[in-house]
Amino acid sequence: MMYRAGTVLDGHALILQLCRVKNNDRVKEKVGEDQSSTKLIVRNVAFEATEKELRQLFSPFGQVKSLRLPTRFGKHIGFAFVEYVTKQETKNALQALSNLIYMGVIWYAFRGKF
């Protein structure tokens, strides 16, 4: 189920906004960690998020080669693996989606090998 900003859930209006980090050095550091990888690891993914919704969120930055939501007991466990075709697509997604607040949770995205 995908919630949109302004949707009322349990009597509370949902707000979707980007998190602005005062000191962006941490994001720049993570972007530069491993320039050779086309893979992202995304931590803190809301448990309500589905693979389809995540594909829609990641696809504007390039062609998603693969997306996995590891599961335990039939539900995903709060992180995702995303692989793009090119390094530039990966970099674009990483810069745009680091520290994103999605479904009320702040995401942490970084390059990784899996």
OpenMM code with the backbone's topology and positions (N, CA, C; nanometers):
from openmm import Vec3, app, unit

residues = "MET MET TYR ARG ALA GLY THR VAL LEU ASP GLY HIS ALA LEU ILE LEU GLN LEU CYS ARG VAL LYS ASN ASN ASP ARG VAL LYS GLU LYS VAL GLY GLU ASP GLN SER SER THR LYS LEU ILE VAL ARG ASN VAL ALA PHE GLU ALA THR GLU LYS GLU LEU ARG GLN LEU PHE SER PRO PHE GLY GLN VAL LYS SER LEU ARG LEU PRO THR ARG PHE GLY LYS HIS ILE GLY PHE ALA PHE VAL GLU TYR VAL THR LYS GLN GLU THR LYS ASN ALA LEU GLN ALA LEU SER ASN LEU ILE TYR MET GLY VAL ILE TRP TYR ALA PHE ARG GLY LYS PHE".split()
positions = [
    Vec3(0.0841, -0.1163, 0.0000),
    Vec3(0.0000, 0.0000, 0.0000),
    Vec3(0.0895, 0.1238, 0.0000),
    Vec3(0.0643, 0.2148, -0.0893),
    Vec3(0.1447, 0.3367, -0.0985),
    Vec3(0.0656, 0.4532, -0.0427),
    Vec3(0.1275, 0.5249, 0.0501),
    Vec3(0.0645, 0.6411, 0.1086),
    Vec3(0.1200, 0.7665, 0.0427),
    Vec3(0.0380, 0.8628, 0.0226),
    Vec3(0.0788, 0.9892, -0.0361),
    Vec3(0.0715, 1.0980, 0.0710),
    Vec3(0.1509, 1.2015, 0.0530),
    Vec3(0.1487, 1.3137, 0.1464),
    Vec3(0.0071, 1.3670, 0.1558),
    Vec3(-0.0368, 1.3966, 0.2763),
    Vec3(-0.1711, 1.4472, 0.2984),
    Vec3(-0.2725, 1.3383, 0.3299),
    Vec3(-0.2365, 1.2113, 0.3055),
    Vec3(-0.3251, 1.1006, 0.3386),
    Vec3(-0.3417, 1.0954, 0.4903),
    Vec3(-0.4614, 1.0704, 0.5365),
    Vec3(-0.4855, 1.0593, 0.6800),
    Vec3(-0.4804, 0.9118, 0.7186),
    Vec3(-0.3959, 0.8808, 0.8165),
    Vec3(-0.3770, 0.7443, 0.8641),
    Vec3(-0.3886, 0.7465, 1.0155),
    Vec3(-0.4827, 0.6732, 1.0701),
    Vec3(-0.5068, 0.6703, 1.2142),
    Vec3(-0.5242, 0.8104, 1.2723),
    Vec3(-0.5924, 0.8964, 1.1977),
    Vec3(-0.6205, 1.0308, 1.2449),
    Vec3(-0.5070, 1.1305, 1.2310),
    Vec3(-0.3973, 1.0901, 1.1641),
    Vec3(-0.2821, 1.1792, 1.1465),
    Vec3(-0.2543, 1.1978, 0.9984),
    Vec3(-0.2305, 1.3215, 0.9561),
    Vec3(-0.1960, 1.3498, 0.8167),
    Vec3(-0.0496, 1.3131, 0.7942),
    Vec3(-0.0224, 1.2413, 0.6852),
    Vec3(0.1143, 1.2023, 0.6530),
    Vec3(0.1855, 1.3149, 0.5797),
    Vec3(0.3127, 1.3313, 0.6094),
    Vec3(0.3944, 1.4344, 0.5458),
    Vec3(0.5127, 1.3658, 0.4796),
    Vec3(0.5368, 1.3960, 0.3522),
    Vec3(0.6512, 1.3431, 0.2786),
    Vec3(0.7411, 1.4601, 0.2435),
    Vec3(0.8645, 1.4553, 0.2932),
    Vec3(0.9575, 1.5646, 0.2662),
    Vec3(1.0995, 1.5123, 0.2626),
    Vec3(1.1854, 1.5846, 0.1930),
    Vec3(1.3264, 1.5506, 0.1882),
    Vec3(1.3933, 1.6019, 0.3143),
    Vec3(1.4866, 1.5266, 0.3641),
    Vec3(1.5636, 1.5666, 0.4801),
    Vec3(1.6829, 1.6478, 0.4320),
    Vec3(1.6988, 1.7663, 0.4833),
    Vec3(1.8115, 1.8519, 0.4468),
    Vec3(1.9177, 1.8415, 0.5557),
    Vec3(2.0321, 1.7896, 0.5209),
    Vec3(2.1418, 1.7741, 0.6149),
    Vec3(2.2227, 1.9031, 0.6158),
    Vec3(2.2486, 1.9578, 0.7339),
    Vec3(2.3241, 2.0820, 0.7427),
    Vec3(2.4648, 2.0651, 0.6883),
    Vec3(2.5316, 1.9597, 0.7303),
    Vec3(2.6666, 1.9336, 0.6826),
    Vec3(2.6598, 1.8141, 0.5893),
    Vec3(2.6700, 1.8377, 0.4609),
    Vec3(2.6520, 1.7338, 0.3597),
    Vec3(2.7796, 1.6536, 0.3342),
    Vec3(2.8825, 1.6673, 0.4204),
    Vec3(3.0087, 1.5965, 0.4013),
    Vec3(2.9900, 1.4453, 0.4082),
    Vec3(2.9007, 1.3990, 0.4956),
    Vec3(2.8791, 1.2553, 0.5096),
    Vec3(2.8251, 1.1947, 0.3804),
    Vec3(2.7314, 1.2621, 0.3164),
    Vec3(2.6750, 1.2140, 0.1904),
    Vec3(2.7830, 1.2133, 0.0829),
    Vec3(2.8618, 1.3219, 0.0728),
    Vec3(2.9683, 1.3286, -0.0267),
    Vec3(3.0706, 1.2187, -0.0045),
    Vec3(3.1002, 1.1900, 0.1224),
    Vec3(3.1962, 1.0848, 0.1555),
    Vec3(3.1448, 0.9492, 0.1078),
    Vec3(3.0167, 0.9223, 0.1304),
    Vec3(2.9611, 0.7938, 0.0892),
    Vec3(2.9509, 0.7823, -0.0624),
    Vec3(2.9247, 0.8929, -0.1304),
    Vec3(2.9183, 0.8900, -0.2758),
    Vec3(3.0542, 0.8515, -0.3327),
    Vec3(3.1604, 0.8981, -0.2696),
    Vec3(3.2945, 0.8726, -0.3205),
    Vec3(3.3565, 0.7425, -0.2725),
    Vec3(3.2877, 0.6656, -0.1908),
    Vec3(3.3458, 0.5452, -0.1323),
    Vec3(3.3957, 0.4458, -0.2352),
    Vec3(3.3094, 0.3979, -0.3201),
    Vec3(3.3452, 0.2938, -0.4154),
    Vec3(3.2838, 0.3301, -0.5496),
    Vec3(3.3547, 0.4069, -0.6286),
    Vec3(3.3020, 0.4555, -0.7557),
    Vec3(3.2842, 0.3441, -0.8584),
    Vec3(3.3397, 0.2264, -0.8337),
    Vec3(3.3326, 0.1192, -0.9327),
    Vec3(3.2039, 0.0370, -0.9223),
    Vec3(3.1297, 0.0535, -0.8157),
    Vec3(3.0120, -0.0300, -0.7927),
    Vec3(2.8869, 0.0296, -0.8564),
    Vec3(2.8030, -0.0563, -0.9098),
    Vec3(2.6723, -0.0148, -0.9617),
    Vec3(2.5613, -0.0590, -0.8668),
    Vec3(2.5994, -0.0969, -0.7458),
    Vec3(2.5034, -0.1509, -0.6498),
    Vec3(2.4865, -0.0581, -0.5310),
    Vec3(2.3616, -0.0477, -0.4844),
    Vec3(2.3293, 0.0312, -0.3659),
    Vec3(2.2699, -0.0590, -0.2596),
    Vec3(2.3026, -0.0282, -0.1366),
    Vec3(2.2370, -0.0909, -0.0225),
    Vec3(2.1578, 0.0198, 0.0446),
    Vec3(2.0294, -0.0032, 0.0670),
    Vec3(1.9415, 0.0969, 0.1277),
    Vec3(1.8932, 0.0411, 0.2604),
    Vec3(1.9281, 0.1117, 0.3679),
    Vec3(1.8866, 0.0689, 0.5015),
    Vec3(1.7668, 0.1502, 0.5468),
    Vec3(1.6939, 0.0939, 0.6425),
    Vec3(1.5814, 0.1629, 0.7053),
    Vec3(1.4609, 0.1753, 0.6131),
    Vec3(1.4405, 0.0796, 0.5254),
    Vec3(1.3241, 0.0805, 0.4361),
    Vec3(1.2000, 0.0460, 0.5192),
    Vec3(1.0946, 0.1250, 0.5042),
    Vec3(0.9701, 0.1011, 0.5785),
    Vec3(0.9169, -0.0387, 0.5475),
    Vec3(0.8673, -0.1050, 0.6480),
    Vec3(0.8174, -0.2409, 0.6315),
    Vec3(0.6959, -0.2484, 0.5403),
    Vec3(0.6256, -0.1360, 0.5238),
    Vec3(0.5072, -0.1327, 0.4378),
    Vec3(0.5445, -0.1204, 0.2904),
    Vec3(0.6679, -0.0818, 0.2603),
    Vec3(0.7101, -0.0607, 0.1210),
    Vec3(0.7133, -0.1930, 0.0453),
    Vec3(0.6702, -0.1888, -0.0802),
    Vec3(0.6712, -0.3084, -0.1638),
    Vec3(0.7797, -0.2960, -0.2705),
    Vec3(0.8130, -0.4081, -0.3327),
    Vec3(0.9139, -0.4072, -0.4383),
    Vec3(0.8687, -0.3186, -0.5549),
    Vec3(0.7413, -0.3249, -0.5879),
    Vec3(0.6881, -0.2434, -0.6978),
    Vec3(0.7048, -0.0944, -0.6677),
    Vec3(0.6723, -0.0527, -0.5461),
    Vec3(0.6856, 0.0877, -0.5079),
    Vec3(0.8316, 0.1322, -0.5119),
    Vec3(0.9210, 0.0467, -0.4662),
    Vec3(1.0627, 0.0815, -0.4670),
    Vec3(1.1162, 0.0916, -0.6095),
    Vec3(1.0725, 0.0030, -0.6965),
    Vec3(1.1128, 0.0127, -0.8382),
    Vec3(1.0685, 0.1470, -0.8973),
    Vec3(0.9468, 0.1881, -0.8658),
    Vec3(0.8964, 0.3162, -0.9148),
    Vec3(0.9789, 0.4320, -0.8590),
    Vec3(1.0239, 0.4202, -0.7368),
    Vec3(1.1034, 0.5254, -0.6753),
    Vec3(1.2448, 0.5313, -0.7333),
    Vec3(1.3061, 0.4162, -0.7623),
    Vec3(1.4437, 0.4115, -0.8110),
    Vec3(1.4559, 0.4262, -0.9625),
    Vec3(1.3525, 0.3967, -1.0383),
    Vec3(1.3630, 0.3965, -1.1844),
    Vec3(1.3858, 0.5333, -1.2494),
    Vec3(1.3445, 0.6465, -1.1916),
    Vec3(1.3735, 0.7745, -1.2577),
    Vec3(1.5228, 0.8052, -1.2727),
    Vec3(1.6076, 0.7367, -1.1984),
    Vec3(1.7512, 0.7650, -1.2012),
    Vec3(1.8262, 0.6771, -1.3002),
    Vec3(1.7588, 0.5795, -1.3584),
    Vec3(1.8207, 0.4925, -1.4568),
    Vec3(1.7545, 0.3563, -1.4596),
    Vec3(1.8096, 0.2692, -1.5416),
    Vec3(1.7534, 0.1354, -1.5574),
    Vec3(1.7944, 0.0480, -1.4387),
    Vec3(1.6951, 0.0013, -1.3628),
    Vec3(1.7205, -0.0845, -1.2479),
    Vec3(1.7432, -0.2264, -1.2996),
    Vec3(1.8634, -0.2766, -1.2811),
    Vec3(1.8991, -0.4108, -1.3263),
    Vec3(1.8377, -0.5156, -1.2334),
    Vec3(1.8459, -0.4903, -1.1023),
    Vec3(1.7834, -0.5813, -1.0061),
    Vec3(1.7485, -0.5052, -0.8788),
    Vec3(1.6467, -0.5535, -0.8104),
    Vec3(1.6059, -0.4973, -0.6826),
    Vec3(1.5610, -0.6132, -0.5955),
    Vec3(1.6205, -0.6228, -0.4774),
    Vec3(1.5830, -0.7304, -0.3853),
    Vec3(1.5466, -0.6742, -0.2500),
    Vec3(1.4416, -0.7286, -0.1928),
    Vec3(1.4010, -0.7001, -0.0559),
    Vec3(1.4130, -0.8309, 0.0220),
    Vec3(1.5217, -0.8526, 0.0938),
    Vec3(1.5351, -0.9784, 0.1688),
    Vec3(1.4200, -0.9942, 0.2677),
    Vec3(1.3727, -1.1154, 0.2819),
    Vec3(1.2577, -1.1409, 0.3693),
    Vec3(1.2913, -1.2421, 0.4774),
    Vec3(1.2124, -1.2337, 0.5829),
    Vec3(1.2176, -1.3320, 0.6900),
    Vec3(1.0738, -1.3496, 0.7379),
    Vec3(1.0286, -1.4715, 0.7437),
    Vec3(0.8922, -1.5022, 0.7861),
    Vec3(0.7879, -1.4342, 0.6981),
    Vec3(0.8188, -1.4225, 0.5682),
    Vec3(0.7232, -1.3694, 0.4726),
    Vec3(0.7180, -1.2180, 0.4606),
    Vec3(0.7948, -1.1456, 0.5415),
    Vec3(0.7968, -0.9995, 0.5342),
    Vec3(0.9404, -0.9531, 0.5177),
    Vec3(0.9581, -0.8417, 0.4440),
    Vec3(1.0956, -0.7941, 0.4274),
    Vec3(1.1451, -0.7331, 0.5582),
    Vec3(1.2760, -0.7274, 0.5719),
    Vec3(1.3355, -0.6967, 0.7022),
    Vec3(1.4006, -0.5585, 0.7111),
    Vec3(1.3586, -0.4649, 0.6265),
    Vec3(1.3982, -0.3271, 0.6451),
    Vec3(1.5162, -0.2771, 0.5634),
    Vec3(1.5610, -0.3529, 0.4662),
    Vec3(1.6632, -0.3001, 0.3763),
    Vec3(1.6446, -0.3582, 0.2382),
    Vec3(1.7123, -0.2943, 0.1405),
    Vec3(1.6973, -0.3356, 0.0006),
    Vec3(1.8325, -0.3302, -0.0692),
    Vec3(1.8451, -0.4117, -0.1721),
    Vec3(1.9623, -0.4111, -0.2592),
    Vec3(1.9150, -0.3672, -0.3972),
    Vec3(1.9771, -0.2638, -0.4516),
    Vec3(1.9386, -0.2111, -0.5822),
    Vec3(2.0628, -0.2098, -0.6703),
    Vec3(2.0479, -0.2614, -0.7921),
    Vec3(2.1598, -0.2586, -0.8861),
    Vec3(2.1164, -0.1881, -1.0134),
    Vec3(2.1992, -0.0933, -1.0568),
    Vec3(2.1759, -0.0204, -1.1811),
    Vec3(2.2678, -0.0747, -1.2894),
    Vec3(2.2415, -0.0347, -1.4126),
    Vec3(2.3212, -0.0785, -1.5265),
    Vec3(2.4550, -0.0040, -1.5314),
    Vec3(2.4530, 0.1278, -1.5048),
    Vec3(2.5767, 0.2059, -1.5140),
    Vec3(2.6128, 0.2693, -1.3792),
    Vec3(2.7389, 0.3061, -1.3675),
    Vec3(2.7874, 0.3715, -1.2463),
    Vec3(2.7250, 0.5098, -1.2293),
    Vec3(2.7033, 0.5810, -1.3391),
    Vec3(2.6450, 0.7151, -1.3316),
    Vec3(2.5019, 0.7098, -1.2787),
    Vec3(2.4241, 0.6113, -1.3205),
    Vec3(2.2878, 0.5955, -1.2693),
    Vec3(2.2908, 0.5709, -1.1186),
    Vec3(2.3855, 0.4898, -1.0763),
    Vec3(2.4003, 0.4604, -0.9334),
    Vec3(2.4338, 0.5876, -0.8566),
    Vec3(2.5251, 0.6654, -0.9095),
    Vec3(2.5660, 0.7909, -0.8453),
    Vec3(2.4479, 0.8872, -0.8354),
    Vec3(2.3703, 0.8995, -0.9429),
    Vec3(2.2535, 0.9886, -0.9440),
    Vec3(2.1529, 0.9480, -0.8365),
    Vec3(2.1238, 0.8190, -0.8283),
    Vec3(2.0277, 0.7697, -0.7292),
    Vec3(2.0800, 0.7913, -0.5880),
    Vec3(2.2075, 0.7662, -0.5676),
    Vec3(2.2668, 0.7821, -0.4355),
    Vec3(2.2594, 0.9275, -0.3888),
    Vec3(2.2919, 1.0191, -0.4762),
    Vec3(2.2865, 1.1612, -0.4399),
    Vec3(2.1436, 1.2065, -0.4125),
    Vec3(2.0490, 1.1582, -0.4891),
    Vec3(1.9096, 1.2019, -0.4742),
    Vec3(1.8395, 1.1373, -0.3556),
    Vec3(1.8728, 1.0121, -0.3256),
    Vec3(1.7954, 0.9379, -0.2273),
    Vec3(1.8617, 0.9212, -0.0912),
    Vec3(1.9841, 0.9687, -0.0745),
    Vec3(2.0465, 0.9608, 0.0576),
    Vec3(1.9694, 1.0499, 0.1536),
    Vec3(1.9391, 0.9959, 0.2689),
    Vec3(1.8665, 1.0675, 0.3746),
    Vec3(1.7258, 1.1097, 0.3341),
    Vec3(1.6646, 1.0346, 0.2438),
    Vec3(1.5265, 1.0596, 0.2035),
    Vec3(1.4326, 1.0104, 0.3128),
    Vec3(1.3284, 1.0867, 0.3399),
    Vec3(1.2240, 1.0401, 0.4308),
    Vec3(1.1137, 0.9825, 0.3437),
    Vec3(1.0921, 0.8523, 0.3540),
    Vec3(0.9923, 0.7833, 0.2724),
    Vec3(0.9085, 0.6961, 0.3636),
    Vec3(0.7797, 0.7167, 0.3607),
    Vec3(0.6852, 0.6458, 0.4472),
    Vec3(0.7202, 0.6678, 0.5952),
    Vec3(0.7665, 0.7888, 0.6251),
    Vec3(0.7933, 0.8251, 0.7635),
    Vec3(0.9257, 0.7774, 0.8192),
    Vec3(1.0116, 0.7215, 0.7354),
    Vec3(1.1391, 0.6673, 0.7828),
    Vec3(1.2531, 0.7297, 0.7025),
    Vec3(1.3619, 0.7679, 0.7702),
    Vec3(1.4790, 0.8221, 0.7006),
    Vec3(1.5601, 0.7058, 0.6451),
    Vec3(1.5887, 0.7103, 0.5143),
    Vec3(1.6685, 0.6059, 0.4490),
    Vec3(1.8155, 0.6409, 0.4536),
    Vec3(1.8989, 0.5382, 0.4536),
    Vec3(2.0430, 0.5538, 0.4413),
    Vec3(2.0869, 0.4678, 0.3236),
    Vec3(2.1348, 0.5318, 0.2187),
    Vec3(2.1782, 0.4595, 0.0988),
    Vec3(2.3289, 0.4744, 0.0835),
    Vec3(2.3950, 0.3666, 0.0444),
    Vec3(2.5379, 0.3717, 0.0187),
    Vec3(2.5739, 0.2640, -0.0821),
    Vec3(2.6870, 0.2841, -0.1496),
    Vec3(2.7337, 0.1840, -0.2464),
    Vec3(2.7783, 0.0614, -0.1705),
    Vec3(2.7587, -0.0528, -0.2338),
    Vec3(2.7999, -0.1754, -0.1686),
    Vec3(2.8247, -0.2871, -0.2649),
    Vec3(2.8765, -0.3945, -0.2138),
    Vec3(2.8961, -0.5161, -0.2930),
    Vec3(2.8137, -0.6255, -0.2280),
    Vec3(2.7317, -0.6894, -0.3103),
    Vec3(2.6485, -0.7985, -0.2591),
    Vec3(2.6387, -0.9065, -0.3596),
] * unit.nanometer
topology = app.Topology()
chain = topology.addChain("A")
for resn in residues:
    res = topology.addResidue(resn, chain)
    for name in ("N", "CA", "C"):
        topology.addAtom(name, app.Element.getBySymbol(name[0]), res)
